[in-house]
Amino acid sequence: MTLLLRRSDLEGLLDVATCLDALRGGFVAQGAATASAGRVRPQRIRTDLPGPGTATALMIPGLLEGVPAYTVKVNAKFPDARPALRGVVCLHDLATGELLAVLDSATVTAWRTGLAAALGTHRLARPDADRVGVIGAGAQASLVVRGLAALRPVRSLVVHDLEPDRAGAFAAAHAAKGGVEVSVAADPAEVARRCGIVVLATWSRSPLLSRADVPAGSHLTSLGADEPGKVELAADLLSSARVFVDDVDLASASGALGNVGLGPDHAAGTLGEVLSGARTGRTGAEEVTVYAPIGLPWQDLALSWVAYQAARVAGAGTTYDWLS
């Protein structure tokens, strides 16, 4: 029997603290792992569409030491739709291939992307940075803010979006949770001026911030540059900052670095290496740091496994027999 987990199921099953722990453990395991002939490399396979969608993407396989399962994720990306990302994550038994669960990929992706970014942001930003700016008021940015609030004090939130109403709604939703001052900014540069931490989660294909826009000591997390042609941070900013990624090869081929003509030598390392202690993250208060992940299949597995285990305990979801 396969367990079907829709968005409402997942929202009821997932909690920030448990997901942060699962992702942190995954990053540490990945950062400490050594290359070997038997290690399976993650793949991101994409294709354009003849219609309004920018791409369909296949991410395989989601593997993580200690988890007896793997994931295959298929997404369709339509920037003007709500939600903009639609698809499924298939969770399979690692020993038999049995289809254990099918999960809504929009929810899984938002949670794993946002909370993984919160871990990287918290680790690389100055310890005293408590003003958070958001450029692109969507689900992923919202999960970053929620994750950060669980990891450090967040005193104020500044939001910018191409749709002012969307920025206002994002700010109001976080203001309703209490304990944080919220405001809306006119443009990305204003966000960078006002905030020590800036999170970008957009569909932009041209730079939103350059070196001149970013004060010394800032940290920026760029989530939007996750496929060819997508750019949020200019080359002069990335080449002068201390940049960390989740996978150097993928970031150089079709991520924040490669999309502005920079190679792997511009990466200071991976977040896994920082969290495992193999590399140093921020080295000084005046340094500008960047976390620019592309998103990896093992992160889908980490969140899907948490949800699947919780669903089995709670009796949540709908069972379906594909073979009957």
Helices and strands as residue ranges (DSSP letters): E 2-5, H 7-13, H 16-32, E 43-47, E 55-62, E 69-77, E 85-93, E 99-104, H 105-124, E 131-135, H 139-151, E 156-160, H 164-175, E 181-184, H 188-194, E 197-200, E 205-209, G 211-213, E 219-222, E 231-233, H 235-240, E 242-245, H 248-254, G 258-260, G 264-266, E 267-270, H 271-276, E 289-291, H 297-314, E 318-320
